[in-house]
Amino acid sequence: MLSLLSSKNNENPCASVTQTDAGNSKPILIPGGISVLTLTLIVTSGSGKVQYSTSGAAAVDAGTAIWRDWPAGAVAVTTEDSLLSPVTAVRVACVSGAQTLEVVGGE
């Protein structure tokens, strides 16, 4: 599992993960205190979607978390969206091809 990390120079915490075949990426754990996320799904090929969870970190780590699709659904072009409610983790759900999820957190 990956974690949203603080950047240098007091920038907002950020992380990224890439999935290069059908299936789910490793989750990015979102620490407490982050209430707004900017999510960019960079589609290199194929299509995919972002999923988020409000299950606890232990459930995410154990693979038993409940995942929900982001509002944009599956996309075949690079797409950005924001989540305005706290979540515990995000991941890429790759339908086909390759996608990279970039996440930036804010308060």
N, C-alpha and C positions, 0 to 999 in steps of 0.2 A: 504494500500500500504506500502511496506517495502522500506528501503533505504540502499544503500551501505554505510557502516560506516567505519571510520578509526579505525584501530586496535591500540593496545598499542605498544610502542617501535618503532614508525615510520614505522610499517609494512604497506603494501599496504592495501587499504580499501577492506573489504570483507563482504559477506552476504550469507545466504542460506535460501531456502524455500523447504518444502516438500508437495507433493500432493499425497494423498492416495486413490483416486478413479478417474474414468474417468472425465475429465474436466480440467480447467485451474487453476493454483495456483494464489495467490495474486502476482501482479507484484513487482519486485524489481526496484526501481527508481535509475537511474544512474546519479550522479551529474555532472555538467559541469566540464571540465578539465580532465575527464577520457577518454582516447582515445583508450586504449587497454583493452579488457576483456578476462580473461581466464575463461572458462565455463566448469564445470564438472557435467555431469548428472549421478548420481549414481542410477542405476536401481536395486531396491531390488526385484521386480517382475514385470511381464508384460512388457510393452513398453511405451515409451513416447518420446517427443522431446522438444527442447528448442525453444522458439520464442522470437524475439526481435522487438522493435518498434522504429521508429524515429519520431513518433507523439509527440506533446508537452505534458508536465506533466499534464496539465489540461485535455487533451483528455484521457490520461492513467487513471487518477483519475475518470473521468466520465464514463469510460467503452466504449469510442468511438474510441479508438486508432486503427490504422491499424497495424496488427501483421504479421510478416514474419517468416518462419521456418529457423532454422539454417542450414548450409550446410550439416550436417550429416543426416538430416531428422529424421524419427522415428527410435529409436534404442532399442534393447532388452538386451544390455550389457552396463556396465559403459563406458562412452565415454567422451573424453575431446576435446575441440576445442577452438579456439581464434577468437574473432571479432576484426578486426584491424581498424574499423571506429567507430566514436562516435555514440552511440545510447542513447535513453532516458530511456528505461526500458527493462527488460527481465523477462520471466516467464517459468514455466513448463506447457506443454500441455500433460497431461497424457492420453494415449489411454486406458490403463488398468493397474492394479496393483498399485505399489507405486514407486515413484522416488523422489530424493532429488537433487536440483540444488545448486551447490556451485559456487559462483562468486567472482573473485578477479580482482580488477581494477588496472591499471597502466597508466603511461603517455607515 
